[in-house]
Every structure is written in structure tokens, then in C-alpha cells.
Amino acid sequence: MHILFSLFLFLPFAVCSQAVPGACRMGEYLPQIKGKRVALLVNQTSVVGNQLLPDTLLKLKVDIKKIFSPEHGFRGDIPDGDFIGNSVDKKTGLPIISLYGKQRKPEAADLEDVDVVLFDIQDAGVRFYTYISTMHLMMEACAALHKKMIVLDRPNPNAHLVDGPILQEDCKSFVGMHPIPIAYGLTIGELATMINGENWLGDKTEKQTCELEVIALQNYSRRMPCHLPVKPSPNLPNVHAVALYPSLCLFEGTVISVGRGTAFPFECIGHPSLKLNFEFTPKSIPDMSKNPPLSGKLCRGEDLRKAVPKEGIDLSYIIRFYKLFPEKDKFFIPYFKKLAGTEELQKQIEKGLSEKQIKAAWKKGLEEYKVMRKKYLLYNE
């Protein structure tokens, strides 16, 4: 253990270029978990060099009791929305407890044989990305059971963006648990600190605080170009799709396809009833989209693979496609309210408000949020 530990003190700079993820900074957290019973909340993005974090820690003789997995599973190959059962990892023999199946929050029995939880998952920096909801619920479980949680921070590819409506209380769901904008401009470690600091854990009658530590990134600023060695989820295949995601995911609350069931999800939009030049036909793709919306139907729309993402949420797409759509009363579905975090955005689009007018309504909420956000920043703007 001593020899391996000494090697890993120097390894981060060999396996991580430019920004050094928290997972690579083993000298900061290995001493804290030595001799402890450890659980991991991780997935396919939890890499140290070319190896998954569990494999690395097992080689260092860390006592890993179990793995908790979020949406898409431990290996990141379960299509969106599919419920996942508990299992055993074939490679390591570790039990995997799914937090996207019959339960979303760990039960007391799940953490009974655990002293500390390590969280290491790549975020996309938007409120409706469910990994942050899973992190929140793990923090609540740790707080209630007096377990320590260590977040190994990773870059947020959208960390420079702070934009969108603030989530309203009556719109809370698993795709929106916090009163933050759609693009919240924090790394996942900074967000964890905010969740703790703003007393968002627990219910209204009994607030909780998690014993939390963030292992920060090194050599990182939030405007640094972000290289993702592993795609964060099955339908975010590259950094360009991740950059468009804050704007295009709103379409998932409509009847418009965002390209699930193609090789370029979140880089195109379309529908069979539109008369546009670009064409694509969604189909079932194993490990990505088993039952994509509009499967087998020829969609016409727009190819965004060469589009330059704007600095902020781009409402021009959804406003234009609403105007083009022939049956406007069928354009939105109830899920839109949960993604937007407010009922107002749909009403504003239906009334024909411009992007400028809609964004003006966000201004006060965003200014208040930015003041709060400053308290939790670990890195330079």
C-alpha cells in the first residue's frame, strides 16, 4: 500500500492534462479513506487516466463495500429513462445499488456498513441533468445517517454559463430539485457546497447538513476548454452536443425530436410535420435510445452539427419551431414545465414574446442567484 500510494501522489499529472480532476488528486483523499469502509457513487465517467476509479482504488487495497449508480447505470450503457435494478459488477464482484430503479435515495441499510461515500461523476452543468439530483439525495442520506461524503470535482463544460429561469417551488421534480437557473455556472463540487450551504437538504420542517468535503480541481478556470474523455451519458456524444444541450433539452418537453435514435443526438431537431430540408429518421439504437421519440418516422428539421453555440441559452430554436409547427396546441407536453422550472416560459412562447422579452423576465432572478453563487465559487471566472 505504501509504495503504491507514493506512486499515486505523482500520477495525477501523468494521467490528467491541464485541469487535474479531483479523482486524480489521490494524495488529498486517500489518507482520509485509509482503513475506512468506502462506498462509491460513480459511473463510466469516473476515470483516472485510462482506468475506472473503482479499479484504481481496489489496486490500492481500499476497502470498497459497494457501488451506487445513477441514471444510465454504472457502465453508462442504459438508455435514458430506463429503470435499473441492483446487480453485481462482473469485473470487480462489487455489489451495485441502483439509484435509478425502485429507489432514488439510499436506504439506511445501504449505508450501514459504510463510513464514507466518494462521489465522482461528470456533470453537464444544467439543472435537469439527473446526476445532480442523485448527488443531492445521497447527501441527504449521508446527513441523516452521519456519514461523510467526499465529492471529487470535475470540470463543468458549461461552467461559464449562468442563464435561464429560476426553478419555482411548484415545479420541483427529479429533473429540477433546486432554485437555480437552467445553466447554473458551477462545477458539481461547487453545487454540492451550495446545496449544503443554502440548507436545501431535508424537508421544510427538518433541515439537514451533510459532512461534506470537495476535492477541488487543480489548474482550472471555468472558461477553460473542456475535453471529456468519456461521454457523460449515452445521448451526449461530444462536447458540441453538451454545449447545445442547455438550449435543446427544452425540446424534450415538446413533440419535436432532438435526434435521439440517430448518431448525432442533441445536434439536430425535427418533426414529420415540418417542411424543412434536413431529414433524419430516429431508430432504436442499443445502449443509446431503445425507444426514441418518433421512431421510424421521417423527420424534417435542422442539422446543428456545425452550429456555433451562443453564450447563454438560445431560445431562438424553440421559438422558431413553435411558429413553424402547424398544430400549436399539440406542440408542448406537460414535461415542459418540469424542464423549464416554471409555467411562464411556455405561456411566453405561446404569446409570441421575443427572446429578448423573455430573457428580460429572467434578469432579476439571475442577478439574485449570481450574488448567492459567489459564496460558493472555488475557481476563477
N, C-alpha and C positions, 0 to 999 in steps of 0.2 A: 504493500500500500504506500509506504513512504517513498519508494523510488518512482512509482507511477505518479504519485501526487506531485513530486518535484518536477517531473517532465511536463505535467499539465499546467504548471504555473507559467511556462513559456509557450505552450502550444497555441493559445488564442491568436497570437499574431501570425502564426503559420497557417491557421485554417480560416481566419476571418480577415478579409481585405477591407481597408478603410474603416468604416464603423465596426466596432467589435461588439457583437451581441452579448447580452448578459450571460447566456448559456456558456459562452466561451471563456468567461472570466471565472474560472473554477477556483482560483485562489481566494475569491471573495466569498464563495458559499460552501465549498467542500468542508472547511473546518466546522461550519455550523451544522452539517448533517452527519458528520462522523459519529458513529455509534448510535445514531438515531434511526427510528423506523420511518421510512420515507414513502410517500405516495406521489405519483406524478400525474399532473393534468396536462397532457401533451397530445400531439398528433404528428402528421407526416412532416410538418414544418419545423419540428423541434430537432434541428440538426446541429451537430458540432463537426465542422468540416464535412466529410462525406459519410457521417455516421449518425444515427438517431441517438438522442440524449440517453434513453434507457440503456442502449447497448454500451455507450461510453461509461455510464455510471456503474453498470454491472461489472465491467472490467476493472473498475476501481474499488470493487468489493463493497459498494454502497448497498445497504440493506433496503432494497425496494420491495415493498409489500404488495403493491398493486398499481395499476394504471387506470386513470379516469379518462374517458374520451368524450369529445364534444360532437356536434353535428358533423356528419361525413365520416365519423369513426377514427380509430387510432391511425390507420394507414391512409386516411383521406380518400378512400375509393368508393364511398357510399353516396349515391346520388342525393341531391338536395331534397329535404323534406322526408326522406325515408327514415322510419324509426329503426333503432338499432338495439339489439339485445346484448346482454352480457356475454362474455366469451373468455377464451384463454388465448394469449398470443402464442402462436406456433413456434416462433423463433426463441423467445425467452422463457416461455412457460408461465409468464406472469398473468394473473387474473386481470381482465379488463372489465371495468364497470362503466357501462354506457350512461351518459348524462343527456342522451337524446333518444330515450326509449320510454319505458314505463315510468321513469323518474328523470327530473331535470336537476334535482338538488340531491347531494349526497345525504344518506340517512346516517343516524348516529352509529349504527352497526358498521357502516362502511369505513368510518374513521376511528373505530375503537382501537385498532391495532396500529395506529399511525401517530407519529409525533409531529411531523412537519410535512407540508404539501408544497411541492415545487410546481409552479405554473410556467409553461414555456410554449406559447403558441403565436404564430404570426398573425397580426391583425391587418385589416384593410382600412381602418380609420373612419368607418361610418357607423352610425348608431344602430342600423338594422342588421349588422353583421353579428350572428348569434354567438360567436366565441366570447364576446364581452359580457353577454348575459350569463353564459355558463361560468365565467370568471366571477361575476357578482354572486351567483348562488353558491359557489364554492367558498367565497369569502364569508357569506352568511353562515354556512355550516361550520367553518373554522371558528368564527366568532362565538357561536353558540356552544361549541364543544371545547373552546380554549385551546385550539391548535394553531400553530404558527403557519403562515403562508408566505412563501418567497416567490416573487414574480421576477423571472429572468427576462429583462426587457429586450425588445426587438424594434427595429425601425418601423415607423408607420409611413408607407409610401404616399399617403395623403396628409401627412402631419402639418403641411404648410397651409392647409385649407381650414377655415372656420366659416361655415356658411350653412344656411337652411333655417327653417322654423324650429323653435324650441319645442320639444315634446310637451304636450299638455297632459295633465294627470289622467283625464278620461280616455286617453289614447294609449295608455301603458299596455305593453304586451311583451312576449318573449323577443320580439324584434324591435323593442324600444322600451327600456326599463328606466331611463334616466332623463332628467330635464336638461338635455343638451341638444345642440343642433345636429342636423344630419351628418355634416362633416365637422368633427369636434376638435381637430388640431392638437391631439395629444398622442403620445405613444401609449401602449397598453399599460405600461408601468405607471405613467403619469395619471392615466384614467383610474387605475386601481387606487392610487393615493387620493384622488378627488372623491371617489366613491366612499372611502373611509372618512376623509376629512369633512365632507358635507353631510355626514350622518344619513346616508341613503340605505344603509343596511338595516334589516329588521322591518317591522311594521310600524305604524304610526304610534302605537301605544308602547312599544318596547324597541328603542333604537339599540343597535349593536355596533361594536368596534372590533375589527379584526386585527390581531397581532400580525402586522404586515411589514415586509421588507422588500424593497425593489433593488435588484442588482442592475445598476444603470449601464447603458451603452458607453463605450469609450470612443473618442474621436468622432462624435456625431453631432450634426446640426440638422434641424428639421427640413431644411431646403436641400439637403444633400441628395443627389440622385440615388435612388434606391434599387439595388439589384436583389431580386428574390430568387434564391437558388431552387426553391421548391414552390409550386403554385399553391396559394393559401387555401383554395377549395377547388373542387372539380371544374366549376364553370368560370373561374377567373384564371385563365391560362397564361397570362403575361402581364407585365407592368402597365402596358397600354390599356388593357381591359380594366385593370384595377383603377387607373386614372379616370376612366369613363364611368365607373361603377356608381359613384355618388349621384350622378345625373341620371343614368339609365335605369337604375334599380327601381325608380318610381314607376316605370312602365310595368313592373310586375304586379302593380295594383290596377292594371288595365287589361284589356283584351289583346294588346299588342305583344308580339313576340320580341324578346331581346336576344334571340339566336340560340336559346337552349335547344340542344338537338342538332347543332352544327359544330364545325371545328373552330368557330370564332364567336362563342357566346360573349355578350356584352360588348361586341364590336359591330353589331348590326341591329336594326329594328325593322319590323314589317308586319303586314297582315294581309290575308287573302282579298279583302275588300278594297284595298288601296290600289291606285293606278300609278305606280312609280316604277322606275326602270330596273332597279336591283331586285333580283329574285333569289330566294332560298327556300328549301323545304326541310323543316325540322323532322328528325327521325330519332328513334331510340338508339342511344349510344351507351354501351355498358360502361359503368364506373363514372359516367358524367350525368346524363339525363335519360332515365329509364322511360319516363312517360312525359316528354316535353309538351308544353302547350302547343296546340295547332299541329300536332304530329301528323305527318303525311300530307299536309296541305301546303300548296304553293303560296308563299308569302311574297309580297312586293313591298319594297321599302327603301332603306338607305344603308349603304355599306360605309361603316365608320372606321375601317381598319387604318385609314390614312388621316383620319380626323385629328386635329390638334386640340387636346382637352383645354378648356378655358380655366382661368384662375377663379375657381368657385363652382357652384352648382349651376349647370347650364339648363335653364328651363325652356330654351328655345325649341328643343326637340319635342317635348311633351305638349307644349302649346301648339306647335305647328301640326303635329299628328292628330291632336284633338280637332283642330279646324278642318283637317283633311278627311277625318273619319265620317262616313255617311250617316251612321246611326249613333248620334251623340249620346243618347240616353243609355246606350249599352257600352260606352267606352270605359267607364270606371267600374271597378268591382269593389266590394266592401273592404278588401285588404288594403286599398289605397290609403285609407285613414290611418291604419297602423304604421305603414311605411312613412307617410308624411309626418305623423305625430300630431296632426291637427286636422280638424274638419275644414278649416278655412281654405287650404290650398286648392282642393277640388272646386269649391264654390268660386274662388277667384278665377280659376281657369275657365269654368263654365260661363262666368260673367263676361269673359273676354278681356280681362285685365292683362296688361303688358308685363313682360318680365321685370321691367324697371319698377312698375307699380307694385307688383307682388313682393319684390325684394325690399322695397321701402317699408313694407309692413313688418319685415323681419328685423329692421335696424335696431330698435330699442332692446329687444330680447338678446340680440347678438352682442350689443355693447355691454349689457349687464353680465352676460356669460363670459366675455373676454376679461372683465375685471376679476371675476371669480377664478378663471383659468390661470391667471398669472401666479396665483399662490402655489400652483402645483407643477410649474414648468421646471424640468430638470436640465433642459438643453437650450442652446441659443436659438433665436428665431432665424 
